[in-house]
Amino acid sequence: MTADTTIRATDPSSGRTLEPHRETAIAELPAIAGEAAAAFADERMRDADRRVAALRGAAARLRADGESLRALFQRESGLPAGRAEGELERTCFQLEALVDVVAAGAHLEPIVDRADPAARPAPRPDLRRMLVPIGPVAVFGASNFPLAFGVAGGDTAAALAAGCPVVVKGHPAQPGINAAVAGHVAAAVAEAGLPAGAFAHVQGASAELGAALVRAEPIAAVAFTGSTAGGRALFDVAAGRERPIPVFAEMGSVNPAVVTVGALRARGGAIADAFVAAITGAAGQLCTKPGVVLVPAGEEGDRWCADVAARLAAAEPLVMLTERMRDALAAQLAELSARDDVDPLTPPAAPSGPGFRVSAAAFQTSASALASAKELREERFGPFALLARYGSDEQLETAVAAFDGQLATALHIDVASEPERARRLTELLAARCGRVVYDGFPTGVAVTWAMQHGGPYPSTTAAGETSVGMTATRRFMRPVCWQGAPAELLPAALRDENPRGLWRRVDGRLTDAAIAPPASAG
């Protein structure tokens, strides 16, 4: 690959090829990663005030260029104006929310256990612990959230907030929005006085470029949002390094939902409204889309499934992000149509018109088939749903138990009339996911302290972490303990005087107060 190789986006709505953008050569990566390593060693990278200014400045620049960015977003993604507006605001909010986290020092999680000669079972030394940045982070942007999970998305924001330089590879489906956003972030980093290598952006469509970035020696961690195949490939590359590094990959997820008879009787129409919106919104191209719904057998379930199928069949054709995604969904639906244990609920359709258009589709199977056939429990990216019918609690629970790790699950149940069933299903669902949603679907992911966007493998490669919310910085930090350290060698966050007034856990209790000196003898 030469330095003047280019990549082009295609407008998914029209199929028109857009302007070229320069592709990064693999030969350039050592220098880029080296600059990130130099930035990590630079004391300016450890200056919380500079990082706060960079995050705040990036948000301000993105907002100021909102009209141009929204137009680029729509042109390269095919997503509607409302989505462009909302995603730009979410991206800015993420950056600004982490400003508050860094300013408060909350990402450091400082803990002080003072020396106690009377401690049991043995005298305790002075121990002080906090989180420190791990090093340069390689971030891989997602095509289905070109802004919120893109070049200035949550992964980039969390890594910079933690004190880690970032080398971000924008998704090749949207090189224009990648380049524009990267320009704003780079300018904000420079204006804040952070070292030049604190942020870098690379472009390219080849898997080799991504693998080479992960192999670059200075890279200390990887953040990825995308397919299971893509995330696992990077995970394997990182594990194969002489010095393996962590990969925080958010990958495929089916996000199964359970609907009970009690819920259908109480609010079946509202559940159908929300479900159809979850399947057709963004053309079903969401990692949190409920791809499988377990529905009771019987008249109530029959009516609900027929209602959902009719609504999906009547939906206007939807635009997929890329030609490859459209073709992959078509192939998956053809495979389902050929199975004896699956029945189509919507008529096959090949939408006319330009671009990468598809029709929403629903299929039906039994809970028993779902439990026994792993292929039925796989993610199908796009406006598709599989409705699995169960005739007993045993069939339902067996089907739920068959699922691997998921980002999220959903439970629609009438708790008042089905308390024991609600308890059992909650336990089953929580054992397989990072978030259980009640009386709703998980397509919305709030940026908050309590959010968990991550789950057991294969939904992610790190079930204990989240890629959304204020604690997302933890992925790019590691704990260090100072034992018996002289006061002048301690980080400011661990010193007795607590100069920034941080909340700390001191001798097991949370406080923002300074630690009083020990009382004088006598």
KELO-235159 format. One line per field, with one value per residue (C-alpha): residue number from 1; y, x, z. Coordinates in Angstrom, 3 decimals, always signed. Layout:
N
k: [NUM,...];
yy: [Y,...];
xx: [X,...];
zz: [Z,...];
***
This chain:
522
k: [1,2,3,4,5,6,7,8,9,10,11,12,13,14,15,16,17,18,19,20,21,22,23,24,25,26,27,28,29,30,31,32,33,34,35,36,37,38,39,40,41,42,43,44,45,46,47,48,49,50,51,52,53,54,55,56,57,58,59,60,61,62,63,64,65,66,67,68,69,70,71,72,73,74,75,76,77,78,79,80,81,82,83,84,85,86,87,88,89,90,91,92,93,94,95,96,97,98,99,100,101,102,103,104,105,106,107,108,109,110,111,112,113,114,115,116,117,118,119,120,121,122,123,124,125,126,127,128,129,130,131,132,133,134,135,136,137,138,139,140,141,142,143,144,145,146,147,148,149,150,151,152,153,154,155,156,157,158,159,160,161,162,163,164,165,166,167,168,169,170,171,172,173,174,175,176,177,178,179,180,181,182,183,184,185,186,187,188,189,190,191,192,193,194,195,196,197,198,199,200,201,202,203,204,205,206,207,208,209,210,211,212,213,214,215,216,217,218,219,220,221,222,223,224,225,226,227,228,229,230,231,232,233,234,235,236,237,238,239,240,241,242,243,244,245,246,247,248,249,250,251,252,253,254,255,256,257,258,259,260,261,262,263,264,265,266,267,268,269,270,271,272,273,274,275,276,277,278,279,280,281,282,283,284,285,286,287,288,289,290,291,292,293,294,295,296,297,298,299,300,301,302,303,304,305,306,307,308,309,310,311,312,313,314,315,316,317,318,319,320,321,322,323,324,325,326,327,328,329,330,331,332,333,334,335,336,337,338,339,340,341,342,343,344,345,346,347,348,349,350,351,352,353,354,355,356,357,358,359,360,361,362,363,364,365,366,367,368,369,370,371,372,373,374,375,376,377,378,379,380,381,382,383,384,385,386,387,388,389,390,391,392,393,394,395,396,397,398,399,400,401,402,403,404,405,406,407,408,409,410,411,412,413,414,415,416,417,418,419,420,421,422,423,424,425,426,427,428,429,430,431,432,433,434,435,436,437,438,439,440,441,442,443,444,445,446,447,448,449,450,451,452,453,454,455,456,457,458,459,460,461,462,463,464,465,466,467,468,469,470,471,472,473,474,475,476,477,478,479,480,481,482,483,484,485,486,487,488,489,490,491,492,493,494,495,496,497,498,499,500,501,502,503,504,505,506,507,508,509,510,511,512,513,514,515,516,517,518,519,520,521,522];
yy: [+0.000,+3.366,+6.686,+8.118,+5.328,+6.701,+5.454,+6.678,+6.554,+5.694,+7.561,+4.692,+6.559,+7.046,+4.624,+7.525,+7.335,+10.313,+12.220,+10.427,+10.641,+9.755,+6.336,+5.959,+3.732,+0.947,+2.294,+5.485,+3.703,+3.341,+7.101,+7.805,+5.319,+6.667,+10.185,+8.782,+7.145,+10.439,+12.223,+9.680,+10.351,+14.118,+15.650,+17.792,+14.629,+14.216,+17.732,+17.300,+20.936,+20.574,+17.422,+19.145,+22.015,+19.592,+17.723,+20.921,+22.488,+19.467,+19.618,+23.340,+22.955,+20.126,+22.143,+25.203,+23.148,+21.324,+22.184,+20.894,+17.787,+16.843,+17.116,+14.914,+12.462,+12.040,+11.826,+9.075,+7.077,+7.397,+8.024,+10.692,+14.304,+13.654,+10.960,+13.262,+15.976,+13.633,+11.855,+15.067,+16.281,+12.910,+13.090,+16.542,+15.521,+12.558,+14.836,+17.360,+14.728,+13.421,+16.984,+16.854,+13.435,+14.569,+17.888,+16.034,+13.421,+10.725,+8.606,+8.188,+6.276,+7.127,+4.899,+5.455,+2.864,+4.467,+2.485,+0.662,-1.193,-2.692,-4.167,-7.862,-10.393,-8.370,-4.734,-2.809,-0.566,+2.715,+1.802,+4.267,+3.232,+4.976,+4.402,+5.599,+5.757,+2.626,+4.229,+4.988,+3.561,+2.426,+3.189,+1.652,+3.616,+2.098,+2.635,+2.614,+5.529,+7.692,+10.374,+8.869,+5.799,+7.410,+9.531,+11.734,+9.115,+7.599,+5.539,+8.493,+10.732,+8.157,+7.476,+11.178,+11.763,+8.961,+10.562,+8.264,+9.432,+8.144,+6.812,+6.402,+4.523,+5.891,+3.472,+3.357,+3.717,+7.364,+8.869,+12.383,+12.667,+10.997,+13.586,+16.536,+15.412,+14.528,+18.047,+19.513,+17.154,+17.768,+21.528,+21.294,+19.160,+21.683,+24.673,+22.969,+22.656,+18.869,+17.295,+16.756,+12.961,+13.069,+12.520,+11.037,+9.815,+7.121,+6.073,+2.838,+0.010,-2.887,-5.351,-5.250,-1.592,-2.304,-5.311,-3.303,-0.600,-3.158,-4.653,-1.255,-1.612,+1.625,+0.791,-0.309,-1.039,-1.327,-0.158,-1.535,-1.359,-3.594,-7.187,-10.299,-11.370,-8.006,-7.710,-11.264,-10.798,-7.774,-9.598,-12.455,-10.051,-8.330,-11.664,-12.736,-9.787,-10.411,-8.162,-8.881,-5.948,-5.739,-5.384,-3.860,-4.976,-4.398,-6.933,-8.708,-9.122,-10.484,-8.893,-11.389,-10.121,-12.036,-11.176,-12.961,-13.460,-11.125,-8.339,-8.896,-8.687,-5.549,-3.565,-5.651,-2.730,-0.547,-3.381,-3.826,-0.083,-0.092,-3.296,-2.208,+1.098,-0.800,-2.973,-0.238,+2.637,+3.238,+0.300,-2.059,-1.291,-1.080,-3.328,-3.207,-4.137,-6.923,-9.517,-12.351,-12.071,-14.989,-14.799,-17.110,-19.609,-19.160,-16.560,-13.538,-14.384,-15.127,-11.738,-9.929,-11.639,-10.965,-7.299,-6.928,-8.717,-6.498,-3.346,-4.464,-5.492,-2.041,-0.169,+1.862,+0.433,+1.274,+2.264,+0.149,+1.698,-0.212,-2.507,-5.284,-5.051,-5.077,-8.146,-9.936,-9.493,-10.726,-13.859,-14.496,-14.147,-16.541,-19.095,-18.722,-19.103,-22.442,-23.898,-26.285,-24.962,-21.316,-19.638,-16.162,-13.788,-11.015,-11.455,-11.453,-8.058,-6.540,-2.772,-0.697,+2.602,+3.763,+2.957,+0.090,-0.417,-3.320,-4.204,-5.054,-8.773,-11.047,-14.827,-17.242,-20.352,-22.386,-21.866,-25.463,-24.868,-21.674,-23.578,-26.377,-24.458,-22.076,-20.464,-19.105,-17.299,-15.374,-11.633,-10.462,-6.816,-4.854,-4.534,-8.173,-9.991,-13.635,-14.384,-17.604,-19.135,-20.962,-23.161,-23.535,-21.968,-24.854,-24.147,-20.436,-20.882,-23.496,-21.114,-18.198,-20.393,-21.364,-17.821,-16.823,-13.461,-10.411,-6.660,-6.422,-8.284,-7.175,-8.468,-7.538,-9.086,-8.281,-8.532,-8.233,-11.368,-13.237,-12.524,-15.875,-16.036,-12.487,-13.447,-16.572,-14.801,-11.870,-14.246,-16.079,-12.900,-11.118,-14.124,-13.605,-9.857,-6.533,-4.789,-6.039,-3.707,-3.932,-2.906,-1.515,-2.414,-1.675,+0.450,+3.608,+3.662,+6.568,+8.232,+8.031,+6.732,+3.624,+2.550,-0.827,-1.226,-4.500,-8.121,-11.636,-12.970,-12.903,-9.541,-8.138,-9.326,-7.714,-8.380,-6.318,-3.031,-0.595,+1.425,+3.968,+6.149,+7.842,+4.657,+3.917,+5.472,+2.398,+0.418,+2.604,+2.763,+0.371,+0.405,+1.225,+0.974,+3.076,+1.306,+3.271,+6.065,+9.366,+12.097,+14.076,+11.089,+10.498,+11.726,+14.759,+12.694,+10.461,+13.075,+13.792,+17.408,+16.382,+19.668,+19.193,+18.150,+14.790,+12.202,+9.358,+6.179,+6.664,+3.731,+2.299,+5.437,+7.952,+11.519,+14.633,+15.941,+16.205,+13.640,+15.199,+14.658,+12.130,+13.532,+14.341,+11.918,+13.187];
xx: [+0.000,+1.489,+1.200,-1.102,-3.694,-7.197,-10.508,-13.981,-17.298,-20.500,-23.719,-25.961,-29.112,-28.103,-25.252,-23.113,-19.370,-18.084,-14.802,-11.511,-9.583,-5.973,-5.319,-2.648,+0.267,+1.272,+4.825,+3.623,+2.367,+5.679,+6.202,+2.585,+2.725,+6.113,+4.706,+1.917,+4.526,+6.432,+3.193,+2.480,+5.890,+5.343,+4.289,+1.721,-0.298,-0.696,-2.067,-5.771,-6.515,-5.063,-7.095,-10.249,-9.567,-9.030,-12.278,-14.254,-12.638,-13.403,-17.090,-17.238,-15.613,-17.951,-21.008,-19.764,-19.363,-22.645,-24.303,-21.409,-20.895,-24.571,-24.596,-21.500,-23.024,-26.167,-24.302,-21.925,-24.279,-27.707,-29.138,-31.858,-31.480,-32.916,-30.349,-27.531,-28.741,-29.096,-25.808,-23.815,-25.288,-24.569,-20.963,-20.513,-22.286,-19.939,-16.918,-18.375,-19.538,-15.991,-14.788,-16.701,-15.240,-11.645,-12.158,-13.454,-10.675,-13.349,-11.574,-8.588,-10.544,-8.034,-7.918,-5.902,-5.411,-3.284,-0.707,-2.166,+0.226,-2.742,-4.378,-5.225,-4.061,-0.861,+0.241,-0.742,+1.640,+0.550,-1.083,-2.298,-3.830,-5.185,-5.683,-3.083,-3.283,-2.183,-0.544,-1.378,-4.744,-5.737,-9.415,-11.442,-14.546,-17.927,-19.890,-23.334,-22.478,-20.153,-19.990,-20.855,-18.643,-16.394,-13.263,-14.389,-16.696,-16.872,-13.692,-11.556,-13.103,-12.580,-8.974,-8.060,-9.871,-7.853,-4.614,-3.884,-2.841,-5.155,-4.515,-7.967,-8.770,-12.013,-14.383,-13.642,-17.330,-17.247,-13.818,-15.188,-16.802,-13.707,-11.363,-13.546,-13.973,-10.279,-9.370,-11.460,-10.080,-6.483,-7.028,-8.587,-5.688,-3.167,-5.024,-5.125,-1.343,-1.210,+1.722,+1.275,+1.142,-1.798,-4.169,-3.701,-6.098,-5.459,-7.665,-7.791,-10.025,-7.590,-7.560,-3.762,-3.696,-5.775,-3.672,-0.461,-1.809,-2.546,+0.936,+2.661,+4.822,+3.845,+0.109,-0.962,-4.680,-7.290,-10.911,-13.140,-16.821,-18.064,-18.600,-17.659,-15.320,-13.547,-13.232,-12.011,-9.422,-7.946,-8.110,-6.080,-3.520,-3.115,-2.752,-0.087,+2.201,+5.406,+3.829,+0.076,-2.237,-5.914,-8.588,-11.883,-14.068,-17.798,-19.047,-22.174,-25.251,-28.758,-30.241,-33.089,-36.366,-39.033,-42.728,-45.214,-48.970,-49.545,-47.634,-49.476,-52.835,-51.862,-50.084,-49.586,-50.145,-47.563,-45.026,-45.615,-45.143,-41.818,-40.623,-41.339,-39.588,-36.565,-36.393,-36.891,-35.079,-31.706,-32.699,-32.056,-28.328,-27.844,-25.769,-28.662,-31.448,-33.684,-33.070,-35.013,-38.240,-39.716,-43.506,-46.074,-47.996,-51.759,-54.223,-52.642,-49.248,-50.725,-52.415,-49.298,-47.033,-49.499,-49.695,-45.892,-45.511,-48.143,-46.448,-43.028,-44.406,-45.986,-42.803,-41.066,-37.789,-34.823,-31.266,-28.341,-24.975,-23.000,-23.520,-21.719,-24.130,-27.138,-25.875,-24.957,-28.491,-29.994,-27.856,-28.833,-32.537,-32.188,-30.590,-33.431,-36.034,-34.524,-34.826,-37.625,-37.832,-38.420,-41.383,-41.430,-44.040,-43.410,-43.424,-40.027,-39.288,-36.558,-37.024,-36.556,-34.736,-31.148,-28.699,-28.576,-32.233,-33.864,-37.317,-38.005,-38.503,-39.856,-39.600,-41.134,-39.763,-40.334,-38.526,-37.356,-35.766,-34.174,-32.655,-31.265,-30.007,-27.129,-27.531,-30.929,-29.292,-26.810,-26.928,-28.504,-27.606,-30.468,-34.277,-34.931,-36.615,-37.069,-40.174,-39.756,-42.916,-42.892,-45.634,-44.375,-42.070,-39.676,-39.434,-38.961,-36.257,-34.417,-34.340,-33.078,-30.413,-29.108,-27.928,-24.285,-23.220,-25.226,-24.924,-28.507,-31.776,-35.375,-38.240,-41.897,-43.842,-46.712,-44.805,-47.929,-49.527,-46.295,-43.883,-42.077,-41.709,-40.343,-37.728,-36.587,-36.401,-34.513,-31.876,-31.583,-31.302,-28.890,-26.552,-26.155,-25.908,-24.645,-28.039,-31.594,-34.324,-37.855,-40.941,-38.796,-36.076,-32.357,-31.813,-31.221,-27.931,-27.780,-24.430,-24.509,-22.549,-24.721,-24.770,-23.260,-22.673,-20.826,-21.498,-20.054,-18.295,-19.051,-20.780,-17.480,-13.980,-14.034,-17.267,-16.190,-16.008,-18.361,-17.800,-20.503,-20.782,-18.491,-16.720,-15.613,-12.236,-11.407,-10.608,-7.575,-6.248,-4.575,-4.196,-0.901,-0.344,+2.244,+3.306,+5.111,+5.880,+7.379,+4.750,+6.737,+6.805,+3.046,+0.743,-1.253,-4.456,-3.020,-1.395,-2.816,-3.646,-5.819,-5.146,-7.917,-10.539,-11.122,-13.510,-11.371,-11.900,-9.848,-9.681,-12.753,-14.910,-15.628,-14.568,-13.352,-11.560,-7.821,-6.228,-5.337,-1.777,-1.393,-1.760,+1.519,+2.601,+2.133];
zz: [+0.000,-0.985,+0.818,-1.853,-1.700,-1.196,+0.149,-0.787,+0.969,-0.828,-0.090,+1.144,+0.109,-3.530,-4.151,-5.366,-4.760,-2.784,-2.793,-2.019,+1.232,+1.797,+3.316,+5.981,+4.966,+7.332,+7.141,+8.862,+11.990,+13.881,+13.820,+14.802,+17.676,+18.681,+18.976,+21.170,+23.405,+23.666,+24.575,+27.307,+28.844,+28.676,+32.004,+30.171,+29.489,+33.253,+33.684,+34.430,+33.624,+30.121,+29.477,+30.722,+28.326,+25.433,+26.077,+26.520,+23.471,+21.275,+22.245,+21.546,+18.131,+17.130,+18.126,+16.260,+13.081,+13.617,+10.315,+8.224,+10.377,+10.272,+6.482,+6.208,+8.663,+6.594,+3.305,+4.441,+6.692,+5.062,+8.537,+8.938,+10.063,+13.503,+14.145,+13.008,+15.372,+18.334,+17.795,+17.522,+20.798,+22.444,+21.289,+22.771,+25.972,+26.420,+26.141,+28.584,+31.067,+31.312,+31.922,+35.201,+36.044,+35.482,+37.250,+40.316,+40.133,+40.284,+37.664,+40.021,+42.725,+45.471,+48.559,+51.737,+54.475,+57.193,+59.098,+62.081,+64.386,+66.235,+63.110,+63.114,+62.125,+61.698,+61.941,+58.798,+56.867,+55.288,+51.940,+49.310,+46.003,+42.921,+39.218,+36.708,+32.880,+31.044,+27.982,+24.337,+23.244,+19.745,+19.104,+16.257,+15.290,+14.436,+11.221,+12.847,+15.177,+13.062,+15.762,+19.157,+18.623,+16.040,+16.031,+18.966,+20.453,+23.893,+23.599,+22.526,+25.189,+27.950,+26.981,+26.854,+30.147,+31.731,+30.562,+27.624,+24.150,+21.413,+17.926,+16.383,+13.197,+11.815,+10.140,+6.390,+5.521,+6.651,+5.859,+5.407,+8.822,+10.329,+8.841,+9.805,+13.411,+13.715,+12.674,+15.470,+18.127,+17.033,+17.199,+20.662,+21.907,+20.575,+22.018,+25.428,+25.425,+25.332,+23.456,+19.713,+19.990,+22.392,+19.460,+15.999,+13.326,+10.715,+7.798,+5.882,+4.741,+5.055,+7.938,+7.693,+8.741,+11.837,+12.781,+12.329,+14.626,+17.339,+16.908,+17.229,+20.317,+22.128,+21.992,+25.478,+24.961,+22.219,+22.143,+19.384,+18.473,+15.667,+14.623,+16.558,+13.772,+13.714,+17.478,+17.906,+15.148,+16.939,+20.267,+18.797,+17.310,+20.684,+22.482,+19.986,+20.734,+22.658,+25.293,+25.098,+25.686,+26.686,+24.017,+25.058,+22.169,+22.061,+19.526,+18.336,+20.500,+19.925,+23.076,+23.550,+24.975,+26.873,+26.720,+28.985,+28.666,+31.582,+29.854,+26.556,+28.288,+30.191,+27.439,+24.297,+21.941,+23.651,+23.588,+19.854,+19.281,+21.102,+19.477,+15.907,+16.610,+17.953,+14.823,+12.242,+13.969,+12.264,+10.018,+12.923,+12.767,+16.505,+18.754,+21.242,+18.822,+20.257,+17.541,+19.200,+21.190,+23.108,+22.828,+24.457,+22.366,+22.282,+21.078,+22.778,+21.329,+17.891,+17.743,+18.929,+16.389,+13.573,+14.584,+14.645,+11.303,+9.663,+10.899,+9.710,+6.320,+5.936,+6.865,+4.180,+2.801,+5.006,+4.124,+5.306,+6.074,+3.449,+0.500,+2.347,+5.278,+2.977,+1.140,+4.375,+5.725,+2.445,+2.605,+6.230,+5.446,+2.510,+4.830,+7.331,+4.602,+3.651,+7.162,+8.111,+11.677,+10.719,+9.011,+7.426,+8.832,+6.303,+2.524,+0.793,-0.739,-2.862,-2.557,-5.648,-5.635,-5.328,-2.591,-0.131,+0.698,+2.499,+3.799,+7.436,+8.008,+10.728,+11.056,+13.541,+15.212,+18.351,+21.619,+21.401,+18.000,+19.302,+22.215,+20.064,+17.002,+17.714,+14.275,+15.331,+18.262,+16.098,+15.450,+12.193,+11.712,+10.217,+10.406,+11.284,+14.162,+15.086,+17.175,+19.164,+20.606,+23.960,+25.404,+28.961,+31.513,+30.985,+27.243,+27.922,+30.536,+28.461,+25.505,+27.609,+29.194,+25.742,+24.945,+25.212,+26.634,+25.566,+25.914,+27.147,+27.555,+28.062,+30.155,+29.639,+32.493,+34.832,+38.101,+40.259,+38.794,+37.941,+40.836,+40.924,+37.151,+37.193,+39.782,+37.902,+34.552,+36.046,+37.395,+34.070,+32.031,+34.381,+34.259,+30.501,+30.002,+31.276,+31.450,+32.012,+30.727,+32.136,+30.138,+27.345,+24.858,+25.215,+22.103,+24.161,+26.113,+28.572,+29.326,+33.139,+36.109,+36.485,+32.836,+31.924,+28.196,+28.056,+28.869,+28.886,+25.781,+22.886,+23.377,+24.641,+25.445,+28.905,+30.790,+33.797,+31.884,+30.160,+26.998,+27.893,+30.969,+33.457,+34.533,+30.939,+31.849,+33.972,+30.829,+30.219,+33.769,+36.168,+39.970,+41.692,+45.448,+47.316,+50.523,+53.224,+50.751,+51.928,+51.637,+49.089,+46.710,+46.766,+43.977,+45.099,+45.164,+47.896,+50.132,+53.556,+52.726,+49.727,+47.877,+45.276,+47.805,+46.106,+47.434,+48.746,+50.733,+53.891,+56.292,+54.580,+54.661,+51.900,+52.681,+50.912,+53.991,+54.506,+56.794,+60.127,+61.326,+64.146,+67.625,+69.382,+72.068,+75.578];
***
